[in-house]
Amino acid sequence: MRPMAATAHSSASPAEPQLGLRERKKQKTRIAIRDATYRLIREQGYDATTVEQIAEAAEVSPSTVFRYFPTKEDIVLTDEFDPLMEQELRARPADEPWMVSLRHIMRKAIGLETTEEPEVARLRTHLMVQVPAVRSRMMESMSVTSRMLCRVIGERTGKDPDGLEVRVLAMSLIGALMETSLYWAEGGHQEDLADLVDRTLHILENGRTP
């Protein structure tokens, strides 16, 4: 889930299958491109950072950068968390209340992001606030996570994943988490992100402010 997603550097759990050589090489390239991008943005700012500079710093060609990331904004926003989130949600007990499952998954995601790469988490959300192109691309990419959530919600509830109720629930969650990320960044990342997400889920669950 891109609004506050775990980074691609997160280690796979012992239960997850090991990647093949080709996939490991692809992941290594993605990480090199991301690392170069973050470093350059910290040094000279987002607008001054070009794809050509990123490619040179990552020791790949510009065409390779575009093969992995269609736009510069995607380098900042793309993550590997959606498949992991889908897997984790499906692993939760079928009779567990939906919000309990979500709290479990979100705490795990936030724990990975804020403890393993806190600077990246802050940089991502800072760019969402400061750079209109990043924020716009984020909103476009939300549909991918929404479709994933619709599939899982449909399986858990027996409802049509393309039905209005399921789609509204999925987008309500994603939109709320995006606003939480923006709120966290606008406040200078001073508040605890896990507490903010708990407050967000409470509002969604109860349909009102605490």
Backbone hydrogen bonds, N-H to C=O, Kabsch-Sander energy under -0.5 kcal/mol:
donor,donor_aa,acceptor,acceptor_aa,energy
4,M,1,M,-1.1
5,A,2,R,-1.0
10,S,7,T,-1.5
16,E,13,S,-1.8
24,R,20,G,-2.5
25,K,21,L,-2.2
26,K,22,R,-2.1
27,Q,23,E,-2.6
28,K,24,R,-2.4
29,T,25,K,-2.2
30,R,26,K,-2.6
31,I,27,Q,-2.6
32,A,28,K,-2.2
33,I,29,T,-2.4
34,R,30,R,-2.5
35,D,31,I,-3.1
36,A,32,A,-2.1
37,T,33,I,-2.2
38,Y,34,R,-2.9
39,R,35,D,-2.3
40,L,36,A,-2.4
41,I,37,T,-2.6
42,R,38,Y,-2.2
43,E,39,R,-1.8
44,Q,40,L,-2.9
45,G,41,I,-2.1
49,T,45,G,-0.6
49,T,46,Y,-1.1
50,T,48,A,-0.6
54,I,50,T,-2.2
55,A,51,V,-2.8
56,E,52,E,-2.1
57,A,53,Q,-2.5
58,A,54,I,-2.3
59,E,55,A,-0.7
59,E,56,E,-0.7
60,V,55,A,-2.6
64,T,61,S,-0.6
65,V,61,S,-1.8
66,F,62,P,-2.2
67,R,63,S,-1.6
68,Y,64,T,-1.6
69,F,65,V,-2.8
75,I,71,T,-0.9
75,I,72,K,-0.6
76,V,72,K,-1.0
77,L,73,E,-2.0
78,T,74,D,-3.0
84,L,80,E,-0.7
85,M,81,F,-3.2
86,E,82,D,-2.5
87,Q,83,P,-2.2
88,E,84,L,-2.7
89,L,85,M,-2.7
90,R,86,E,-2.0
91,A,87,Q,-1.2
92,R,88,E,-0.7
92,R,89,L,-0.9
96,E,93,P,-1.7
100,V,97,P,-0.5
101,S,97,P,-2.0
102,L,98,W,-2.3
103,R,99,M,-2.5
104,H,100,V,-2.0
105,I,101,S,-2.3
106,M,102,L,-3.0
107,R,103,R,-2.4
108,K,104,H,-1.7
109,A,105,I,-2.4
110,I,106,M,-2.9
111,G,107,R,-2.3
112,L,108,K,-1.9
113,E,109,A,-2.4
114,T,110,I,-2.9
115,T,111,G,-1.3
116,E,112,L,-1.9
117,E,113,E,-1.5
121,A,117,E,-2.1
122,R,118,P,-2.1
123,L,119,E,-2.5
124,R,120,V,-2.9
125,T,121,A,-1.8
126,H,122,R,-2.3
127,L,123,L,-2.5
128,M,124,R,-1.8
129,V,125,T,-1.5
130,Q,126,H,-2.5
131,V,127,L,-2.8
134,V,131,V,-0.6
135,R,131,V,-2.1
136,S,132,P,-2.8
137,R,133,A,-2.2
138,M,134,V,-2.2
139,M,135,R,-1.9
140,E,136,S,-1.8
141,S,137,R,-2.3
142,M,138,M,-1.0
143,S,140,E,-1.0
144,V,141,S,-1.3
145,T,141,S,-0.9
146,S,142,M,-2.3
147,R,143,S,-2.1
148,M,144,V,-1.6
149,L,145,T,-2.6
150,C,146,S,-2.6
151,R,147,R,-1.9
152,V,148,M,-2.0
153,I,149,L,-3.2
154,G,150,C,-2.5
155,E,151,R,-2.0
156,R,152,V,-2.4
157,T,153,I,-2.4
158,G,154,G,-2.1
163,G,160,D,-2.1
167,R,163,G,-2.3
168,V,164,L,-2.8
169,L,165,E,-2.1
170,A,166,V,-2.4
171,M,167,R,-2.4
172,S,168,V,-2.3
173,L,169,L,-1.9
174,I,170,A,-2.3
175,G,171,M,-2.8
176,A,172,S,-2.1
177,L,173,L,-2.3
178,M,174,I,-2.1
179,E,175,G,-2.2
180,T,176,A,-1.9
181,S,177,L,-2.1
182,L,178,M,-2.3
183,Y,179,E,-2.6
184,W,180,T,-2.4
185,A,181,S,-2.2
186,E,182,L,-3.0
187,G,183,Y,-1.5
188,G,185,A,-2.0
189,H,184,W,-2.6
190,Q,187,G,-0.8
196,L,192,D,-2.0
197,V,193,L,-2.3
198,D,194,A,-2.1
199,R,195,D,-2.3
200,T,196,L,-2.2
201,L,197,V,-2.7
202,H,198,D,-2.0
203,I,199,R,-2.2
204,L,200,T,-2.3
205,E,201,L,-2.5
206,N,202,H,-2.3
207,G,203,I,-1.8
208,R,203,I,-0.7
